[in-house]
Amino acid sequence: MTDTVDTLLATATLEEKIGMMSGRGFFAAYKEDGGVWGARPYRAGSGIERLGIEPLWFTDGPRGVARGVSTCFPCTMARGASFDVALEQRIGEALGIEARAQGCTLSGAVCINLLRHPAWGRAQETYGEDPHHLGRMGAALGLGIQAHGVIATIKHFALNSMENARFTVDVRIDERALHEVYLPHFKHCLDRGVASVMSAYNQLNGEYCGQHRHLLTDILRGEWGFAGFVHSDWIKGVYAPYGAAAGLDIENPEPLKWGKKLLAAVEAGTVEPQVIDRACRRILSVQLDFAARELPLERYDETLVACAAHVALAQEAAEKSAVLLENDGTLPFAPGVRLALLGRLAAIENTGDNGSSRVRPPAVVTALTGLAAVTAVIHADERDLAAARAACDDADAVVIVAGYTAREEGEYIPGDMTLDAAGSSAAAVSIGGDRRDLGLPADQRALIGAAAASGKPVVVVLIAGSAVLVEDWRASAGAILQTFYSGMAGGAALARLLFGAVAPSGKLPFTVARRAEDYPFFDIDAARIDYGYWHGYAKFEAEGLTPRYPFGHGLSYARFAYRALTVRREGERLAVSVAVRNDGTMAADEVVQAYVRYPGTVEPRAAKNLHAFARITLAPGETKLVHLAVDVADLRHRDPATHGWRLEAGAYRILVGPSSAGPFLEAGISL
C-alpha cells in the first residue's frame, strides 16, 4: 500500500493534491436540493478523477444516517444511558450499512464531546459526562460503522461542549484537566482503530482547534501516534492556509480558505510542499486501507435502509435506554388501565434537533400512537387545562409527556450563517442552541399540577437531551421516566415499558442536580471560558453536594443483590468479579458499575472515577458472575512537569454497585 501511495503522490500535480485537501460542490448541491441537508452525499475531500482516486462522500448523523430516508435511532445520549457497548456496535453496523447503501464513505456519527453542563444544546449528540463511558461507547459505534467499509470520524476535537458560542469561544484549560478529563475518550477511540478526526470550531487556549499545532500534531500525531486524517467541521472550521502545517488535512465543505490560497502559500514558500504530501498521504493511506477490505455483504442496496431489522433495533435501543428516575409503585400499569395522555409532545414526531444530525425516517411512532395501540387513551395538552382535567377524570391513570423539542435545544444555526457561495443564510432566524432554563416550561408544570389534583396516579415522561431539574413538581408524580429523544420506534417502546412488557434498565449518563448553580459555570454567549478540573459526579462529591439523581442511577421493576466481590492484579490489569442476583419477579437488565477510589495524595483529583461497566440480563432468581477489567494505565494522572503520566502509589479501593452513589461492595488493592 505504501508503494501505491508513493506512486500516486509522485504522479499527481500540486494542484490536484491541494484539490484533495478540500471538499467541493456543497454550495451548489445544497441550493439545488432546496436547502435540505443530507439530500445527497457531500464530497468531503480526496478525489482525483484522472488517477482513479475516489472522493470521500460524507454523511452526518449521530442518531442515524443523515441522508435520504433512514432509520432514526434514539439520540446518542439515550444510547449512552443503555450502557450497552454491544448494542452500540450493532447500531454502528446498521449505520455503516445504510451509509454505504446510500453512497456514503465517511460518517460523522461519532460525537464524543464530554457533557460539562446540561444546558449544552447538542448534549443529545454525545453519550454523557464520564470519559471512560464516552470512550467505550464511541469506539463501539465507530468500529461498527467501519465494519462495512465506511470511515468513521470522531468529533469534535476538542472541548466543544457549548453551542451558541462554538464558532468563536476561547476555552482555557490547564494540562491536567485537558488530558485527564477532556481527551482520554478521543484517544481510546483512536487506539481502537477509528480512522479519522473532525476538528472543533472553538479555540483552545487562544488558537482555533482546526489550526492548533499542539493539539493536531504534538498530541494527536506525536504523543498518541495517530496515522489517520483530520478534517474540519463544516464551513467555519478553517481560518488560514497555515492550518495545513498545523496538522489539518481537509477543509470542508469547500475551499474557502485553502484551494487557491493554499496553492499560493506553497508557491510563496510560506507552506512547505511536504505539508501537502503529508496530508495527502494520510488521506490516501486510510482510503486504500478501507478499499482493500472485503466487505461483510455482497450488496449494499437501498432495501437495507430503514429495513425491518433496523427498525426493530431502534425499538430495542429505545427500550434499553429509558431511565426510571422515580417510582412509588405506580409502574408498571396493569393491563386494561385507561390512560389520560397529556402533553403536546405526546402527539408530535419529536426525534431530536433539526441541525446536521437530523434524520428523516419513513415513519415515527409517537407516544400517542404507541399507547393507543395497547390501551384506551384520551389525549389533551397544556393548551387547554380544562380538557386535560376532564381527561384525567375519565381515566384510571395519567401519563404526561413533557420536555423539549428542537426549538428549545439542539444545534445552533445562526440566521446569518452562509450556506452557499452567494452568501445566503441558513435560515431567516437562528434556531436551536443552548438551553437557558434547566426546568420544564411553565405550561407543562401547570399541566402536571392539574393532573396531580385529579387524585389519579401520575407518570411523567421526560423528553430531553440531558438533565431536567425536577424539584418544583416531582412530588406530584408517582413515577418519572426519562426517555430522551427515543427515535422512530419510541412510542412502541414506551408502551412496552409502561405496561411491564420490559423492565426499564437505562442508567443516567450524567448527574441531575437539585439546583442549577450546582453545575459548573456556563455562559451561553461567552467569548472566553475557563474549563476547570471539576464537573459531573466528581464535582458533586468534591464539594459535598447531593444530587437529585446521581450518575449511573436508574430504577427497575426488578431488584438486584450484589455479593462476592473479588479484585486481583493480572499483569497490567485489575481483574474484578462480582456476583449479581435478580431478586425480582420478572426478567430484567442491570448495569454493573466499577469505580476506583484513589489513594488521595494527588490534588486536584476526583475521589473516584468510573473505570469499568457491564450490562447483564437476569431471569427471576438467576445469579451471574460478572467479570470486569480495569487497565492500570488508566489510573495514572498527568504530570505537567514532564508532560507524561504517573501512577499514584498507595492503597486503591474498588467500588462496585448500581450507581455512582452506591450502595457499593468494596475491596482494596495496593499499587
Secondary structure, 3 states (H helix, E strand, C coil): CHHHHHHHHHHCCHHHHHHHCECECHHHHHHHCCCCCCCCCEEEEEEEHHHCEEEEEEECCCCCCCCCCCCCCCCHHHHHHHCCHHHHHHHHHHHHHHHHHCCCCEEEEEECCCCCCCCCCCHHHCCCCCHHHHHHHHHHHHHHHHCCCCEEEEEEECCCCCCCCCCCCEEECCHHHHHHHHCHHHHHHHHHCCCEEEECCCEECCEEHHHCHHHHHHHHHHHCCCCCEEEEEECCCCCCCCHHHHCCCEEECCCCCCCHHHHHHHHHCCCCHHHHHHHHHHHHHHHHHHHCCCCCCCCCCHHHCCCHHHHHHHHHHHHHHCEEEEECCCCCCCCCCCEEEECHHHHCCCCCCCCCCCCCCCCCCCHHHHHHCCCCEEEECCCCHHHHHHHHHCCCEEEEEEECCCCCCEEEECCCCECCCCCCECCCCCEEECCCCCCCCHHHHHHHHHHHHCCCCEEEEEECCCCCCCCCCHHHCCEEEECCCCCCCHHHHHHHHHCCCCCCCCCCCCCECCCHHHCCCCCCCCCEEECCCCCHHHHHHHCCCCCCECCCCCECCCCEEEEEEEEEEECCEEEEEEEEEECCCCCEEEEEEEEEECCCCCCCCCCEEEEEEEEEEECCCCEEEEEEEEEHHHHCEEECCCCEEECCCCEEEEEEECCCCCCCEEEEEEC
